[in-house]
Structure formats: structure tokens, C-alpha cells
Amino acid sequence: MAKTREIKGRIRAVGNIQRITRTMQMIATARFQAASGRVAASRPFSRKIGELVAEVSSSTGGVDHPLLRAPSPPRKRHLLLVLSSNRGLCGAYNANVLRTTFNQIRAWRRAGEACDIEVVGKKGMATMRFTSTPVARFLGHFGDKPPYNQVEHLADEYMQWFEQGHYDSVRVAYMSFIGSSRQVPEVLQLLPAEAPVEPQGQAAAPGEPAGAGRGGLMPVEYDFSPEPRRLLDELLPMTVRVRLFQCFNEAVVSEHVARMVAMKAATDAAKKLGRNLTLRYNRARQAAITTELTEIVSGAASVG
């Protein structure tokens, strides 16, 4: 009887865990849908501003901007921003981001270069403490919905430090959101900004003039006001801010996807364990009933 009571208690505990994990899965699904909408809304703007920078830079005859070149001579020092989560129960999300982070740190050390590390998220900070990795700054004010003005302020700080020659590069380690079934950890170079490439039109259709772009139109010469250099002074910093904001958004939506998948797996495992425990409980109860009947029959036979 004691064994059946123990199994029944475990069945209740597993049922409670299953209800909790199912609730967390539903919450993660709702948050993922909202976050994926923000990522989808910001991607066209990020892509379009890159195309605009390429159009403007192509008219300058060569781009020379402080945000596009590393300090000379090089400082052999880099800044790495790590985007991790504040909460756990999201599978291997933080482990993958931090593994990519440490690979980058080791690559710099092998090259004889130093780095300053800034961390977003409590899980990343806990790992840095556990591994005794020095952290220059912990940015704990970013939540599930990082506001643009806070990200903009952080990007402005990075651009100021880079222009002053404190770092050879500024990079971001985060989880890139490819789709709901694929997220890839990567280290994105934020500064120096990659030199914009002049956008290429689609190939000309048969019978169209050589060099015709999309829709059969010839390349257009633009007149800019103000001059392209002044436009780049505005557009390049905006590009850096938008790219950093996109990194934050993709990290958040990837975290929700990882938690949604992990909680679904936990719910399925709890459900399977509950079925197995129920089967064990039924067998134990049947064995107890059989034992009692055997004792009663044996007692009656001995008396008779």
C-alpha cells in the first residue's frame, strides 16, 4: 500500500509540472508571435536604409568616413557586446551564444589582442562570473522589449568610443533569427561599419539595352541636397543604430522560440512520464489486491 501511495504522489507531482510547462509554452508562444512581428516590421527599414547609403556613397567616388575605418595604428583591442537572456528554461539558447562568444575571445587572444566584454542578460553574467571572465559593464536595464531610445544611446556610446580610437572594432554576439525553425549564433561586426556596396539591378531582359536595371530602366543619376558627404554623416550613424536594434530584436525573438520549444519538449516528457507512472500504479494496485485475496483464501483454507 505504501508503494501505491508513493506512485500516486509522483503522478500528482508530474501532473502539476505538466500544467506549469504547458502554461509557459503558451506564454512563450504569445511572446514569440509579438516579437516576430517587431522583427518583421524592422527588417524592411534596415534593408532600405542600407540601400540608401549605397546609393549615396556611389555618388561620392569613394567613401571615407570615421565609422568605416579602424584606428591607425591599430590598438589591438576590441569591444564585444554579448546578448543573453535574463531567464532560463530556454534550452541551449544561452549555451550556444556563450560558446560563440568564448570562441571569438580565444581567437583574439591567440592573435595577441585584448577585448572588453559588455553583457546583456543575467544568464550571460552568471556564466562570466563562473568562468572568471572579466566584464567591463553589465547592462541589466534591457528587457523583453528593448526600447529604441536605449539601444540608440548605447550605439552612440560605441560610435563615440570607436571614433576616439579606443577600439579596433565593436562586435555583437547574439542569436540571429533565420526563421521559427532555425536560429544561428553569430558575432556581428558593428564597427567599423562595412563599406556600403552599390546596389545591383536585376539582369536586363533579352532585347533590353545593356545595363538596364529593374524594369528595363537605365541607371539614374541623382542630384543630392545636401551634398552626399553630409548625407552620409547622418545615414551611417543611423545604420549602426538600426543594426544594433535589429540584433536586440532578433535575440529576443530567438529566446522566445527556444523557450517555446523547450517547454513543449518538457510538456511531452511529463505527459509520457505520467502515463508510465499510471501504468506502474495500476500494476502495483493489482498486485496488492491479488496478495490480499491470496491471504484470505489461504486463511479460509487453513481454518476449514
Long-range contacts (C-beta under 8 A, 24 or more apart in sequence): 1-288, 3-284, 4-281, 4-284, 4-285, 4-288, 7-277, 7-280, 7-281, 7-284, 8-281, 10-277, 11-274, 11-277, 11-278, 11-281, 14-270, 14-273, 14-274, 14-277, 15-270, 15-274, 17-266, 17-270, 18-267, 18-270, 18-271, 18-274, 21-263, 21-266, 21-267, 21-270, 22-263, 22-267, 24-89, 24-259, 24-263, 25-260, 25-263, 25-264, 25-267, 28-256, 28-259, 28-260, 28-263, 29-260, 31-144, 31-256, 32-180, 32-253, 32-256, 32-257, 32-260, 35-144, 35-249, 35-252, 35-253, 35-256, 36-177, 36-180, 36-253, 38-145, 38-249, 38-253, 39-177, 39-246, 39-249, 39-250, 39-253, 42-242, 42-245, 42-246, 42-249, 43-246, 45-242, 46-242, 46-243, 46-246, 49-235, 49-238, 49-239, 49-242, 50-196, 50-239, 51-199, 52-235, 53-196, 53-232, 53-235, 53-236, 53-239, 54-196, 54-197, 54-198, 54-199, 55-198, 55-199, 55-222, 56-224, 56-228, 56-231, 56-232, 56-235, 57-195, 57-196, 57-198, 57-228, 57-232, 58-198, 59-222, 59-224, 59-228, 60-228, 60-229, 60-232, 63-195, 63-196, 63-232, 65-232, 65-233, 65-236, 66-162, 66-163, 67-159, 67-162, 67-163, 67-191, 67-192, 67-193, 67-236, 67-237, 67-240, 68-192, 68-193, 68-195, 68-236, 69-192, 70-168, 70-169, 70-192, 71-165, 71-167, 71-168, 74-168, 75-165, 75-166, 75-167, 75-168, 76-112, 76-113, 76-114, 76-168, 77-113, 77-114, 77-115, 77-116, 77-166, 77-167, 77-168, 78-108, 78-113, 78-114, 78-115, 78-116, 78-167, 78-168, 78-169, 78-170, 78-171, 79-115, 79-116, 79-118, 79-136, 79-158, 79-161, 79-166, 79-167, 79-169, 79-170, 79-171, 80-104, 80-105, 80-115, 80-116, 80-117, 80-118, 80-171, 80-172, 80-173, 80-187, 81-118, 81-119, 81-120, 81-158, 81-170, 81-171, 81-172, 81-173, 81-190, 82-117, 82-118, 82-119, 82-120, 82-121, 82-124, 82-173, 82-174, 83-120, 83-121, 83-124, 83-172, 83-173, 83-174, 83-175, 83-247, 83-248, 83-251, 84-119, 84-120, 84-121, 84-122, 84-123, 84-124, 84-125, 84-127, 85-121, 85-122, 85-123, 85-124, 85-255, 86-121, 86-122, 86-123, 86-143, 87-122, 87-123, 87-259, 88-123, 89-259, 89-262, 89-263, 90-255, 90-258, 90-259, 90-262, 91-258, 91-259, 91-261, 91-262, 91-265, 92-258, 93-175, 93-183, 93-254, 93-255, 93-258, 93-259, 94-121, 94-123, 94-124, 94-127, 96-175, 96-185, 97-124, 97-173, 97-174, 97-175, 97-185, 97-251, 98-124, 98-127, 99-185, 100-173, 100-185, 100-186, 100-187, 101-173, 101-187, 102-131, 104-171, 104-173, 104-187, 105-133, 113-168, 116-167, 120-248, 142-248, 144-252, 145-252, 146-245, 146-248, 146-249, 146-252, 148-245, 151-241, 151-244, 151-245, 151-248, 152-241, 152-245, 154-244, 155-190, 155-237, 155-240, 155-241, 155-244, 155-245, 156-237, 156-241, 158-190, 158-191, 158-240, 158-244, 159-191, 159-237, 159-240, 162-191, 162-192, 167-191, 172-244, 172-247, 174-247, 174-248, 174-250, 174-251, 175-250, 175-251, 175-254, 175-255, 175-258, 176-250, 176-254, 177-250, 177-251, 177-253, 177-254, 177-257, 180-257, 183-254, 183-257, 183-258, 188-243, 188-247, 190-240, 190-243, 190-244, 190-247, 191-240, 193-236, 193-239, 193-240
